[in-house]
Amino acid sequence: MKKIKSILFLIIGIYIAPPIYAKTFLITCATSGFGQAIASALAEQNHDLILLGRDVQKLQELKDILEALYKGNYRIYGIDFKNANSFSVFKDTIKSTSLDGIVVIPPRYKCSQDVIPATEEWQDFFNMGFLMPLEVLKASLSSLKNPSAIVIIAGITSVYYIPEYANSNILRLMWLGELKNLTFKLGPLGIRVNMISPNIILTTSHNKRIQLKADQEGISFKDQLEKESAEIPLHKFGTAEDVAEAVSFLISERAGHITGVNLLLDGGLSRAY
Ligand SMILES: NC(=O)c1ccc[n+]([C@@H]2O[C@H](COP(=O)([O-])OP(=O)(O)OC[C@H]3O[C@@H](n4cnc5c(N)ncnc54)[C@H](OP(=O)(O)O)[C@@H]3O)[C@@H](O)[C@H]2O)c1
């Protein structure tokens, strides 16, 4: 009888108890192509998510989709990186949350192609792409557990110069420097920090760009894609799901001894050693 009772308790326990690996992760720019794929991948593993984004309606749509598919708890905060005041509710409430990890996705933001952009333009660019994402990180640091992890999304120009992305080359290098900074400062607190540097990933903006180029050249999307990816050893561009897989690994305890790494997601394109 005692044995039957304990088996029953075990079965009920397994059924009601949340999976022991359920964690809480924060994602900035969660409505981006990368953000949505990362949110889906982490939600699929039953993790709870805090989703930040500029457009609250888009965030709500993402939350609705996740709730329909998975069992986690999803909180959303509207944050506009152009408006520091929009951070206040998030800053107040995040203090009382325990976080297992943060995925820092800076917004997509372009600087002009001028040889040296105007000072205000630079300031705007650094603000959006560097200072504001850091502000989110700063506000959330005291909520990070020991152990926990941060994953920063940068771009391949952190190691590979591309003239057309002249100004973003500089932004990516700033993140590379900050990666080292955070690795050394947060390592003793049990916080790992890694960065992912993707080459072109087939999100909406690149699909549109490739289609436009194909139309201009009078060829199919597939032919244009093959042309553009010919130099890549794997002969293809990555997908948002590839990015999400890499984030899922780096943010998990499976990467428990990996910190300070800038992981290239470029199909082998970079020739740097
Ligand atoms: N896709 C690629 O090939 C690729 C490659 C390397 C690196 N990256 C980098 O990875 C990041 C994400 O790229 P993605 O292609 O996934 O981006 P995306 O789909 O174009 O989305 C851009 C994101 O930026 C957000 N955003 C724009 N202005 C904002 C503001 N003022 N405040 C807050 N959020 C703002 C957008 O919010 P809304 O939804 O409200 O518009 C959206 O979530 C970017 O930093 C990009 O440079 C992308």
The ligand as a MOL file (V3000), in Angstrom:
LIG
                    3D

  0  0  0     0  0            999 V3000
M  V30 BEGIN CTAB
M  V30 COUNTS 48 52 0 0 0
M  V30 BEGIN ATOM
M  V30 1 N 19.2640 39.7030 -40.3710 0
M  V30 2 C 20.5510 39.6830 -40.5620 0
M  V30 3 O 21.0340 39.2470 -41.5990 0
M  V30 4 C 21.4970 40.1620 -39.4940 0
M  V30 5 C 22.8530 39.7850 -39.5970 0
M  V30 6 C 23.7350 40.2180 -38.6130 0
M  V30 7 C 23.2810 41.0070 -37.5760 0
M  V30 8 N 21.9710 41.3680 -37.5220 0 CHG=1
M  V30 9 C 21.5490 42.2090 -36.3850 0
M  V30 10 O 20.6480 41.4780 -35.5670 0
M  V30 11 C 19.6740 42.3670 -35.0210 0
M  V30 12 C 18.2880 41.8540 -35.3800 0
M  V30 13 O 18.2010 41.7180 -36.7730 0
M  V30 14 P 16.8270 41.2540 -37.4790 0
M  V30 15 O 17.1360 41.0340 -38.9100 0
M  V30 16 O 16.2270 40.1540 -36.6990 0 CHG=-1
M  V30 17 O 15.9810 42.5930 -37.2810 0
M  V30 18 P 14.5480 42.9910 -37.8730 0
M  V30 19 O 13.7160 41.7860 -38.1020 0
M  V30 20 O 14.7430 43.9560 -38.9830 0
M  V30 21 O 13.9060 43.7620 -36.6190 0
M  V30 22 C 14.4270 44.9720 -36.1830 0
M  V30 23 C 14.0350 45.1550 -34.7250 0
M  V30 24 O 14.5000 46.4120 -34.2630 0
M  V30 25 C 13.4300 46.9760 -33.5050 0
M  V30 26 N 13.5400 48.4210 -33.4140 0
M  V30 27 C 13.7100 49.3030 -34.4180 0
M  V30 28 N 13.7360 50.5600 -33.9080 0
M  V30 29 C 13.5710 50.4350 -32.5680 0
M  V30 30 C 13.5040 51.3430 -31.4930 0
M  V30 31 N 13.5720 52.6660 -31.6870 0
M  V30 32 N 13.3430 50.8850 -30.2440 0
M  V30 33 C 13.2490 49.5550 -30.0050 0
M  V30 34 N 13.3050 48.6380 -30.9750 0
M  V30 35 C 13.4530 49.0770 -32.2420 0
M  V30 36 C 12.1910 46.5760 -34.2780 0
M  V30 37 O 11.0350 46.8040 -33.5050 0
M  V30 38 P 9.5760 46.8330 -34.2120 0
M  V30 39 O 9.1700 45.4030 -34.3220 0
M  V30 40 O 8.7510 47.6010 -33.2810 0
M  V30 41 O 9.7440 47.4920 -35.5480 0
M  V30 42 C 12.5240 45.1130 -34.5090 0
M  V30 43 O 12.2400 44.3180 -33.3810 0
M  V30 44 C 19.9970 43.7590 -35.5840 0
M  V30 45 O 20.8420 44.4210 -34.6550 0
M  V30 46 C 20.7810 43.4450 -36.8480 0
M  V30 47 O 21.6490 44.4980 -37.2050 0
M  V30 48 C 21.0540 40.9430 -38.4400 0
M  V30 END ATOM
M  V30 BEGIN BOND
M  V30 1 1 1 2
M  V30 2 2 2 3
M  V30 3 1 2 4
M  V30 4 1 4 5
M  V30 5 2 4 48
M  V30 6 2 5 6
M  V30 7 1 6 7
M  V30 8 2 7 8
M  V30 9 1 8 9
M  V30 10 1 8 48
M  V30 11 1 9 10
M  V30 12 1 9 46
M  V30 13 1 10 11
M  V30 14 1 11 12
M  V30 15 1 11 44
M  V30 16 1 12 13
M  V30 17 1 13 14
M  V30 18 2 14 15
M  V30 19 1 14 16
M  V30 20 1 14 17
M  V30 21 1 17 18
M  V30 22 2 18 19
M  V30 23 1 18 20
M  V30 24 1 18 21
M  V30 25 1 21 22
M  V30 26 1 22 23
M  V30 27 1 23 24
M  V30 28 1 23 42
M  V30 29 1 24 25
M  V30 30 1 25 26
M  V30 31 1 25 36
M  V30 32 1 26 27
M  V30 33 1 26 35
M  V30 34 2 27 28
M  V30 35 1 28 29
M  V30 36 1 29 30
M  V30 37 2 29 35
M  V30 38 1 30 31
M  V30 39 2 30 32
M  V30 40 1 32 33
M  V30 41 2 33 34
M  V30 42 1 34 35
M  V30 43 1 36 37
M  V30 44 1 36 42
M  V30 45 1 37 38
M  V30 46 2 38 39
M  V30 47 1 38 40
M  V30 48 1 38 41
M  V30 49 1 42 43
M  V30 50 1 44 45
M  V30 51 1 44 46
M  V30 52 1 46 47
M  V30 END BOND
M  V30 END CTAB
M  END
